């Protein structure tokens, strides 16, 4: 009853602008699925060279050729994608006369595709669209095909792109950036190396935890978040350790559910720190998220012990008869163990990290748009402390 009262007092919305098709082998039917959302024939494909080498581009091209589509391939996407590459992509899409974008890849590719679709219809630079709701005209449709589990970018309305001049990860967020169609085929992840499975899986896990515990959480997003936490927690280790295919299927589903949750809530301080680090160093987003998760959770517990205890319960930890704070403490210990088991490096062991940069990282974290969503108020000094604890505890 008390929960019902809270729901009645809270205003929230739930708008899913993306059609989702989930299933093994769907990559081979991409052409047919694309026909259902466009009358156009000119497809601009955004991908990266790793996807081509993994053999994932060929079935896409075959299915597009079968349906008589013309295509142009843009493969210059890097991890921690850069504004300058998106601006080049936007120009190429304009000169090709693109009518639809297919994004085939991980979060970097899908986020780049969103920025390219934006710049295809608007004059740059990309920086002019930083923040929420700056897109003024509809963009061409995006079909997102994730190949990691993952960022959930296939169902979100934001793109996180590095501003190369400021060495800062900026977020462009607008409902118009949401893909029209997400084709989620778990088979695309079957050959993903263990290291990438671990880092991308932890990114998805953090999406779900932050969506559930942040100030922007709502009853709809919570349902997706808890389902995602349960699936990802149980699938991550077998997917990383022996590439178990059934675990990879669940991880892909968990990542999608996590994407649905945080796109209708928000992320929070873990992502603020990870994005600050990703803007300055070439460190995978999921690795940074995994490193900071236990420390931010420890900082946050006092603001909402009950929700953190529920996260522990969703992970299947033995917390039935525990006080909420004790359950949350068990969760923190377990998060550190999980990170270690799946081979996530420690903060101090990462190449190039120097404590002299921590004030700059704290400054970049506090100005991140998701800082205000963190369940406990967090200031620049708190971020500085968290960077230091994460660094010195394991050095
Ligand atoms: Fe993320």
Boltz pocket constraint, residues with backbone or C-beta under 6 A from the ligand:
constraints:
  - pocket:
      binder: B
      contacts: [[A, 151], [A, 203], [A, 204], [A, 207], [A, 271], [A, 285]]
      max_distance: 6.0
